[in-house]
Amino acid sequence: APKVGGGLTSILSATELPVAVLVSVVVLHESLSILQIVGIVFVLSGMILPTVIAQKKNSNLPDI
C-alpha cells in the first residue's frame, strides 16, 4: 500500500468538505447559502495561503 506523507494527508482531508458540498450541488441540485460559500473560501484559502507564503519566502533566498 502506498504511504502518503502528512502534508498530502492534511491537504486531502481539508479538500474533502468543499468537494462534497460542490458535488452535492452538481449531483443532487442542492442550493448553497452565502455562509457555505464563505466557508468553502476560508477552507480553500487556508490551504493555498501557506503554500504561497512558503514559496515567496523560498524565492527570496539567494541562489547558491
VODREN-263185 format. One record per atom (N, C-alpha, C): residue number from 1; residue in three letters; chain; atom name; x negated, y, z negated. Coordinates in Angstrom, 2 decimals, always signed. Example, Ala and Ser with C-alpha at 12.3 -4.5 7.8 and 13.67 -1.06 7.14 Angstrom:
- vexza / lumza / tifi / marlum / X / Y / Z
- 1 / ALA / A / N / -13.19 / -5.69 / -7.80
- 1 / ALA / A / CA / -12.30 / -4.50 / -7.80
- 1 / ALA / A / C / -13.20 / -3.30 / -7.80
- 2 / SER / A / N / -12.85 / -2.25 / -7.08
- 2 / SER / A / CA / -13.67 / -1.06 / -7.14
- 2 / SER / A / C / -12.90 / +0.03 / -7.87
//
This chain:
- vexza / lumza / tifi / marlum / X / Y / Z
- 1 / ALA / A / N / -0.84 / -1.18 / +0.00
- 1 / ALA / A / CA / +0.00 / +0.00 / +0.00
- 1 / ALA / A / C / -0.88 / +1.24 / +0.00
- 2 / PRO / A / N / -0.53 / +2.23 / +0.81
- 2 / PRO / A / CA / -1.35 / +3.45 / +0.84
- 2 / PRO / A / C / -1.21 / +4.24 / -0.46
- 3 / LYS / A / N / -2.31 / +4.83 / -0.85
- 3 / LYS / A / CA / -2.29 / +5.65 / -2.06
- 3 / LYS / A / C / -2.28 / +7.11 / -1.65
- 4 / VAL / A / N / -1.41 / +7.85 / -2.28
- 4 / VAL / A / CA / -1.24 / +9.26 / -1.95
- 4 / VAL / A / C / -1.77 / +10.08 / -3.12
- 5 / GLY / A / N / -2.49 / +11.13 / -2.81
- 5 / GLY / A / CA / -3.06 / +11.98 / -3.85
- 5 / GLY / A / C / -2.00 / +12.80 / -4.57
- 6 / GLY / A / N / -2.41 / +13.40 / -5.66
- 6 / GLY / A / CA / -1.50 / +14.20 / -6.47
- 6 / GLY / A / C / -0.96 / +15.42 / -5.74
- 7 / GLY / A / N / -1.80 / +16.05 / -4.92
- 7 / GLY / A / CA / -1.36 / +17.23 / -4.20
- 7 / GLY / A / C / -0.25 / +16.92 / -3.21
- 8 / LEU / A / N / -0.44 / +15.87 / -2.44
- 8 / LEU / A / CA / +0.57 / +15.49 / -1.46
- 8 / LEU / A / C / +1.84 / +15.00 / -2.15
- 9 / THR / A / N / +1.69 / +14.31 / -3.25
- 9 / THR / A / CA / +2.85 / +13.84 / -4.00
- 9 / THR / A / C / +3.69 / +15.01 / -4.49
- 10 / SER / A / N / +3.05 / +16.05 / -5.01
- 10 / SER / A / CA / +3.81 / +17.20 / -5.50
- 10 / SER / A / C / +4.49 / +17.95 / -4.37
- 11 / ILE / A / N / +3.83 / +18.03 / -3.22
- 11 / ILE / A / CA / +4.45 / +18.70 / -2.07
- 11 / ILE / A / C / +5.67 / +17.92 / -1.60
- 12 / LEU / A / N / +5.53 / +16.61 / -1.49
- 12 / LEU / A / CA / +6.66 / +15.79 / -1.04
- 12 / LEU / A / C / +7.83 / +15.84 / -2.02
- 13 / SER / A / N / +7.53 / +15.81 / -3.30
- 13 / SER / A / CA / +8.63 / +15.85 / -4.27
- 13 / SER / A / C / +9.29 / +17.23 / -4.30
- 14 / ALA / A / N / +8.53 / +18.28 / -4.04
- 14 / ALA / A / CA / +9.12 / +19.63 / -4.04
- 14 / ALA / A / C / +9.98 / +19.86 / -2.81
- 15 / THR / A / N / +9.68 / +19.19 / -1.71
- 15 / THR / A / CA / +10.49 / +19.38 / -0.50
- 15 / THR / A / C / +11.73 / +18.51 / -0.48
- 16 / GLU / A / N / +11.83 / +17.60 / -1.41
- 16 / GLU / A / CA / +12.97 / +16.67 / -1.42
- 16 / GLU / A / C / +14.31 / +17.40 / -1.55
- 17 / LEU / A / N / +14.42 / +18.33 / -2.47
- 17 / LEU / A / CA / +15.69 / +19.02 / -2.69
- 17 / LEU / A / C / +16.08 / +19.92 / -1.51
- 18 / PRO / A / N / +15.19 / +20.78 / -1.00
- 18 / PRO / A / CA / +15.60 / +21.59 / +0.15
- 18 / PRO / A / C / +15.99 / +20.74 / +1.36
- 19 / VAL / A / N / +15.28 / +19.66 / +1.60
- 19 / VAL / A / CA / +15.62 / +18.80 / +2.74
- 19 / VAL / A / C / +16.98 / +18.15 / +2.51
- 20 / ALA / A / N / +17.24 / +17.69 / +1.31
- 20 / ALA / A / CA / +18.54 / +17.07 / +1.01
- 20 / ALA / A / C / +19.68 / +18.06 / +1.20
- 21 / VAL / A / N / +19.47 / +19.29 / +0.79
- 21 / VAL / A / CA / +20.52 / +20.32 / +0.95
- 21 / VAL / A / C / +20.74 / +20.61 / +2.43
- 22 / LEU / A / N / +19.66 / +20.76 / +3.18
- 22 / LEU / A / CA / +19.80 / +21.06 / +4.61
- 22 / LEU / A / C / +20.43 / +19.89 / +5.37
- 23 / VAL / A / N / +20.10 / +18.67 / +5.01
- 23 / VAL / A / CA / +20.71 / +17.51 / +5.65
- 23 / VAL / A / C / +22.20 / +17.45 / +5.33
- 24 / SER / A / N / +22.57 / +17.81 / +4.10
- 24 / SER / A / CA / +23.99 / +17.81 / +3.75
- 24 / SER / A / C / +24.76 / +18.85 / +4.55
- 25 / VAL / A / N / +24.10 / +19.96 / +4.88
- 25 / VAL / A / CA / +24.76 / +20.98 / +5.70
- 25 / VAL / A / C / +24.95 / +20.46 / +7.12
- 26 / VAL / A / N / +23.93 / +19.81 / +7.66
- 26 / VAL / A / CA / +24.00 / +19.35 / +9.05
- 26 / VAL / A / C / +24.90 / +18.13 / +9.19
- 27 / VAL / A / N / +24.72 / +17.14 / +8.32
- 27 / VAL / A / CA / +25.43 / +15.87 / +8.48
- 27 / VAL / A / C / +26.84 / +15.93 / +7.90
- 28 / LEU / A / N / +26.96 / +16.49 / +6.70
- 28 / LEU / A / CA / +28.25 / +16.48 / +6.02
- 28 / LEU / A / C / +29.04 / +17.78 / +6.18
- 29 / HIS / A / N / +28.46 / +18.74 / +6.90
- 29 / HIS / A / CA / +29.10 / +20.04 / +7.13
- 29 / HIS / A / C / +29.43 / +20.76 / +5.83
- 30 / GLU / A / N / +28.54 / +20.62 / +4.86
- 30 / GLU / A / CA / +28.69 / +21.34 / +3.60
- 30 / GLU / A / C / +28.34 / +22.81 / +3.82
- 31 / SER / A / N / +28.86 / +23.67 / +2.98
- 31 / SER / A / CA / +28.51 / +25.09 / +3.09
- 31 / SER / A / C / +27.49 / +25.44 / +2.00
- 32 / LEU / A / N / +26.63 / +26.38 / +2.33
- 32 / LEU / A / CA / +25.60 / +26.83 / +1.39
- 32 / LEU / A / C / +26.02 / +28.15 / +0.77
- 33 / SER / A / N / +25.81 / +28.27 / -0.53
- 33 / SER / A / CA / +26.05 / +29.55 / -1.18
- 33 / SER / A / C / +24.76 / +30.38 / -1.12
- 34 / ILE / A / N / +24.89 / +31.64 / -1.39
- 34 / ILE / A / CA / +23.73 / +32.53 / -1.41
- 34 / ILE / A / C / +22.73 / +32.05 / -2.46
- 35 / LEU / A / N / +23.22 / +31.61 / -3.59
- 35 / LEU / A / CA / +22.35 / +31.13 / -4.66
- 35 / LEU / A / C / +21.55 / +29.90 / -4.23
- 36 / GLN / A / N / +22.17 / +29.02 / -3.48
- 36 / GLN / A / CA / +21.46 / +27.84 / -2.98
- 36 / GLN / A / C / +20.38 / +28.24 / -1.97
- 37 / ILE / A / N / +20.69 / +29.19 / -1.11
- 37 / ILE / A / CA / +19.71 / +29.66 / -0.14
- 37 / ILE / A / C / +18.53 / +30.31 / -0.85
- 38 / VAL / A / N / +18.82 / +31.12 / -1.85
- 38 / VAL / A / CA / +17.74 / +31.76 / -2.63
- 38 / VAL / A / C / +16.90 / +30.69 / -3.32
- 39 / GLY / A / N / +17.53 / +29.66 / -3.85
- 39 / GLY / A / CA / +16.80 / +28.58 / -4.50
- 39 / GLY / A / C / +15.88 / +27.86 / -3.54
- 40 / ILE / A / N / +16.36 / +27.60 / -2.33
- 40 / ILE / A / CA / +15.53 / +26.94 / -1.32
- 40 / ILE / A / C / +14.34 / +27.82 / -0.96
- 41 / VAL / A / N / +14.59 / +29.12 / -0.82
- 41 / VAL / A / CA / +13.50 / +30.05 / -0.50
- 41 / VAL / A / C / +12.46 / +30.05 / -1.62
- 42 / PHE / A / N / +12.91 / +30.05 / -2.87
- 42 / PHE / A / CA / +11.98 / +30.01 / -4.00
- 42 / PHE / A / C / +11.15 / +28.73 / -4.01
- 43 / VAL / A / N / +11.79 / +27.61 / -3.78
- 43 / VAL / A / CA / +11.06 / +26.33 / -3.78
- 43 / VAL / A / C / +10.03 / +26.31 / -2.66
- 44 / LEU / A / N / +10.43 / +26.70 / -1.47
- 44 / LEU / A / CA / +9.50 / +26.67 / -0.34
- 44 / LEU / A / C / +8.38 / +27.69 / -0.51
- 45 / SER / A / N / +8.70 / +28.88 / -1.01
- 45 / SER / A / CA / +7.64 / +29.87 / -1.22
- 45 / SER / A / C / +6.71 / +29.44 / -2.34
- 46 / GLY / A / N / +7.23 / +28.73 / -3.32
- 46 / GLY / A / CA / +6.38 / +28.21 / -4.38
- 46 / GLY / A / C / +5.41 / +27.16 / -3.88
- 47 / MET / A / N / +5.74 / +26.52 / -2.78
- 47 / MET / A / CA / +4.82 / +25.55 / -2.18
- 47 / MET / A / C / +3.84 / +26.23 / -1.23
- 48 / ILE / A / N / +4.31 / +27.24 / -0.52
- 48 / ILE / A / CA / +3.49 / +27.86 / +0.52
- 48 / ILE / A / C / +2.51 / +28.88 / -0.05
- 49 / LEU / A / N / +2.95 / +29.70 / -1.00
- 49 / LEU / A / CA / +2.09 / +30.77 / -1.51
- 49 / LEU / A / C / +0.77 / +30.29 / -2.11
- 50 / PRO / A / N / +0.74 / +29.26 / -2.94
- 50 / PRO / A / CA / -0.56 / +28.82 / -3.46
- 50 / PRO / A / C / -1.53 / +28.38 / -2.37
- 51 / THR / A / N / -1.01 / +27.77 / -1.33
- 51 / THR / A / CA / -1.86 / +27.35 / -0.22
- 51 / THR / A / C / -2.43 / +28.55 / +0.52
- 52 / VAL / A / N / -1.59 / +29.54 / +0.78
- 52 / VAL / A / CA / -2.05 / +30.75 / +1.47
- 52 / VAL / A / C / -3.07 / +31.49 / +0.63
- 53 / ILE / A / N / -2.82 / +31.61 / -0.66
- 53 / ILE / A / CA / -3.75 / +32.31 / -1.55
- 53 / ILE / A / C / -5.09 / +31.58 / -1.60
- 54 / ALA / A / N / -5.05 / +30.26 / -1.68
- 54 / ALA / A / CA / -6.29 / +29.48 / -1.72
- 54 / ALA / A / C / -7.07 / +29.63 / -0.42
- 55 / GLN / A / N / -6.37 / +29.66 / +0.70
- 55 / GLN / A / CA / -7.06 / +29.83 / +1.99
- 55 / GLN / A / C / -7.69 / +31.20 / +2.09
- 56 / LYS / A / N / -7.01 / +32.23 / +1.58
- 56 / LYS / A / CA / -7.58 / +33.58 / +1.62
- 56 / LYS / A / C / -8.81 / +33.66 / +0.73
- 57 / LYS / A / N / -8.77 / +33.03 / -0.43
- 57 / LYS / A / CA / -9.93 / +33.04 / -1.32
- 57 / LYS / A / C / -11.11 / +32.33 / -0.66
- 58 / ASN / A / N / -10.83 / +31.20 / -0.01
- 58 / ASN / A / CA / -11.90 / +30.45 / +0.65
- 58 / ASN / A / C / -12.45 / +31.19 / +1.86
- 59 / SER / A / N / -11.63 / +31.97 / +2.54
- 59 / SER / A / CA / -12.10 / +32.69 / +3.72
- 59 / SER / A / C / -12.99 / +33.87 / +3.33
- 60 / ASN / A / N / -12.88 / +34.35 / +2.10
- 60 / ASN / A / CA / -13.71 / +35.46 / +1.64
- 60 / ASN / A / C / -15.10 / +35.01 / +1.22
- 61 / LEU / A / N / -15.30 / +33.70 / +1.11
- 61 / LEU / A / CA / -16.61 / +33.20 / +0.71
- 61 / LEU / A / C / -17.59 / +33.34 / +1.88
- 62 / PRO / A / N / -18.83 / +33.70 / +1.59
- 62 / PRO / A / CA / -19.81 / +33.82 / +2.68
- 62 / PRO / A / C / -20.18 / +32.45 / +3.24
- 63 / ASP / A / N / -20.46 / +32.42 / +4.54
- 63 / ASP / A / CA / -20.89 / +31.17 / +5.17
- 63 / ASP / A / C / -22.33 / +30.86 / +4.76
- 64 / ILE / A / N / -22.60 / +29.59 / +4.57
- 64 / ILE / A / CA / -23.96 / +29.18 / +4.18
- 64 / ILE / A / C / -24.65 / +28.54 / +5.35
//
